[in-house]
């Protein structure tokens, strides 16, 4: 048997399947001068597509033409008013050619020439009607896309007491306009890509010229262009393809619905990715401390923001370690508890049949289930069910002797602490890591907790987000950038931008802007 030929045939077949899937050899057939040939090709492509409209009409009363659009994606009123009426009323008295008539006589701001069947399909799918004319090997795309879109509202997951109330929507053009409103400068650049063999989703890379490093921009573009998938329905699809460490529970891409968050990061030299069909924008690169910063930190007084930030760091440790410490102390280190408190805890656990480890795992899993149920239920009943469910189940479990009252308090405080983490995806990472640390505490005591903490720190030190160390600027230490990590320094003292990758524009603002108290000359 000739294995060489078999290998060659298998390789050729695999390559053909790869090309067919990735769309690397798309249909690049040029438009014909015969309109019937073009219609035959397009009607075969759009067979069984009742929403694709082929509107036949005549130009000059003798030249065949057809207008192709998708019902629901195009502005039908403007099609009738600005396209069909002017073209159907033309007479031979006009001395202009058909191309000149289309470009000069149609009251439409955007008219684009297209020459291939693929371009026709792309424009129709984007909502732009296409005009095909007999004896013309060129089609014309008319910018009359229009579809239903959600109004601009405040993001529910990132609400603030003080700050802008607008948020991104599912429409890409609306999202880019929200960014343009805030940076009225041509230095705000936007690079457009299409990702998805079937969806052909519009994706925009946006950055501020001379602030973002060119190598970072190129790396972002390369990672996006490598994506080969059928469809991109949400920015989460893209996030999983561009992460540096995909198996890490910690997010390496920041997602947000707020335009002001995107602009603030762009002004620090980062790059944002906007995806059509989702209100969530992606920001890269990020650090661990970016996930613990709230947008409202920069709108309040810096002393208050610093205090809240330290409170947030403290509750992060509580959310991660409190149940594990409770289990370790009750199981292995009872001498660390004052005698009166130890007797009180022992009395409350007299009728509990489970060890502390099983008890805390039972309560934590129940609490996480209630939290998930509150999210999935309708908004009107979700919060009520989660709160009432927690109270009823907690009280019933204590009355039945399945868990102790101190354990219910520990789990409740832990749950409240996890709610103080601003980013939902980072909160999930902490909740996920809580369970292995509890297990280590129940088997090895405080030694197990220390091993868990060391493992997490080592893991965090090994992660990078687009080349930026995850624990920067504390690991490695960059003194000037600590003004926005452990504290939130006043704006007039943050004169330099963070150094992310490569070359960067260091100076954010000139010195000497500290407020000076007014002195009465008298």
PyMOL commands that set and color helices and strands:
alter all, ss='L'
color gray80, all
select helices_A, chain A and resi 3-22+35-45+76-88+98-105+117-125+156-158+172-182+214-225+235-242+259-266+288-292+295-298+302-332+334-336+339-348+356-376+379-399+405-419+424-444+446-462+479-484+491-493
alter helices_A, ss='H'
color red, helices_A
select strands_A, chain A and resi 52-59+63-70+111-114+129-133+139-142+188-195+201-208+254-256+271-275+281-284+464-465+468-469
alter strands_A, ss='S'
color yellow, strands_A
deselect
rebuild
show_as cartoon
